[in-house]
Amino acid sequence: MTSTLTFLRENAAWLAAGFLLTLTSSFGQTFFISVFAGEIRGAFGLSHGDWGAIYSAGTLASAITMIWAGTLTDRFRVRELIQVVLPFFALACLAMAVAPGAWALPFVIFALRLAGQGMTTHIAIVAMGRWFVATRGRALSVASLGITLGESLMPLSFVALLGVAGWRSLWLLAAMLILCVVPVLLSLLRLERTPQADLDASPSVGMEGRAWQRGEVLRHWLFWLILPLVLAPPFLVTSLFFQQVLLAEIKGIAHLSLVALFPVFTVCAVTTMMVSGVALDRLGTFRLLTFLLLPMACGLLTLSLAHSLLGVALGMALVGMTSGANATLPNAFWAEAYGTRYLGSIKAMATSAMVFGSAIGPVVTGVAVDAGIGFETQLQMMAGYCLVATLLAAIGLRRAGRLLAPAGQVDVVGA
């Protein structure tokens, strides 16, 4: 406990900046945007499939853009990047508030997803992975609490606000909140270290005792065996949150009652996140990553069979466990497996893949619903995917574990 408190105190400014960035990313995450799904479909006359296709098209375009945009974290400091990314993010929220027709939605979704789920989150996670080595797990846990808190508070708060304000005015509020974050972050990062200087001085190596470049990662077999597991949480959790209105309907509960269960999801996610962070620092990702999707598989199956609020709450709790561990384990995996010298470009590729996963979820589930495939049946199919991805990851991690170099011991504790 003492060492943890010392760690938090000595790194408070950087950890707070990471937390605030991930919390701010909520306005570009599916769990927030989907709150307005009913209003958006009603305003523009869209079916479930239409809205899913629009959402997926914008998200897919942002995933492709992230392959390039994410590399900027290897060249620029966080302080410099946020002065461009966050104002762009606020403009995206403003664009949603004034969207004149359905034709504008793919462009708005693209901007929201690129700035929110993409760059704002990417900047925070890469910074934590680069600034911390021996305590990387704990740093990622603390920073990722922002996303988890957002998952709990944002849907509940804004669903309640929809009862007293129009959906367009709430997007205007989101834009204002993002702009308010910028001066706070600049204050926290006034003593920020220069990432490139840190890299040149003390890079952490990966497998085979060397720093891997992005092209090498793409040609290595481990990446392709891990990819289905990495894609699963964004694909499946995005699908679940995106279809939250539909889920409430088929379970016969009010939408507000469903989002009131999100704190259950959050409590389990936070608990698992913190435990996985500590375990990660002690055991490494190669021993833990195999088990990432097992709670989610159980949770999705539970949700498909649930007929009460209690059953839905249990399913959300189990999915939350995987969501919490997903905030630390895969993010630390890239640094542990491939080193930190080119972490920005490698993580950009991984982030692009995860955004792609979140892009295909809404369109697949929306089209399937329009085609008559029940969402409960889809949840069971998702659980089966988790098991297949787990098997592939287990094979890859077991074989690759022999290639690991001893972990580095360099931490950033001052500036």
ABEGO torsion letter per residue (X at the ends): XAAAAAAAAAAAAAAAAAAAAAAAAAAABAAAAAAAAAAAAAAAGBBAAAAAAAAAAAAAAAAAAAAAAAAAAAABBAAAAAAAAAAAAAAAAAAAAABABAAAAAAAAAAAAAABABAAAAAAAAAAAAABAAAAAAAAAAAAAAAAAAAAAAAAAAAAAAAABBAAAAAAAAAAAAAAAAAAAAAAAAABBBAAAAAAABBBBBBGGBBBBAAAAAABAAAAAAAAAAAAAAAAAAAAAAAAAAAAAAAGBBAAAAAAAAAAAAAAAAAAAAAAAAAAAAAEAAAAAAAAAAAAAAAAAAAAABABAAAAAAAAAAAAAAAAAAAAAAAAAAAAAAEAAAAAAAAAAAAAAAAAAAAAAAAAAAAAAAAGBBAAAAAAAAAAAAAAAAAAAAAAAAAAAAABBBBBABBBABX
